[in-house]
């Protein structure tokens, strides 16, 4: 008997890393859990990145996702922001890979396209559709809504073509 | 009886991550080990970052460093390079923090200053001084030499003021 596949969506950020877990079985999607990881900004960089990694590891252990989906980073106009985001992203991707969770990356446009039907959709449209597609999720804040949208996109574009670590 | 302190220096990079371990006891420095982690470039990004994290974890388990020193990243003129380096750096810092190794960061200028005596020293001067200060290391390639230089800088600027994860 084939069980439903669990997809973990992650929206990496040094200040707030959003995550969301859904189950997918054929055309059906079911909300499992979502949340955010927010290390105290006053902590040293390495400690903040360590908290993101540990928080995500806890999510992986708790919800045992079969696959993960992460948004591709666009290169920011501000190089400092790009560097900070890159570091958060590196912590997230390394944690997924060392936990043997296969990762697929999606461009932000593709995430919006697959949820709202338009690559140029804004955050509120994405949040609205996440709520409609996953009614059990209830009220979801922006960062976790983005993560659930990424998970939905990952579910939509299965099977995973990434290579296992 | 106080034992010598082990300092792990890391020079993060997606293509090549250099590492070097030294022991420090008062003014004395002793080479312990060095090496590089080079994930195959053809692998997906997450898998490469996972290999960097696993490789570094193995170094930590094998050599049990008390502290780590990592070079601060300068923001590159090329945003794409900045993003790639940031991701490698995030994987490295998160791995050190989750392994409870306290991290200190140093500007490249400071590393050169403390090894060669000049912040504008070039790579060959740094490698030359690493060889002089750590004769047991033998022939060391550039990336590992940089990591040993960072470890020497970390040893020079102890005690660590960073916060433990």
Interface residues (C-beta under 8 A of the other chain):
Chain A: X43 X44 X45 X46 X47 X49 X50 X51 X52 X53 X54 X57 X70 X73 X75 X76 X79 X80 X82 X83 X84 X85 X86 X87 X88 X89 X90 X91 X92 X93 X94 X95 X96 X97 X98 X103 X105 X162 X163 X164 X165
Chain B: X43 X44 X45 X46 X47 X49 X50 X51 X52 X53 X54 X57 X70 X73 X75 X76 X79 X80 X82 X83 X84 X85 X86 X87 X88 X89 X90 X91 X92 X93 X94 X95 X96 X97 X98 X103 X105 X162 X163 X164 X165
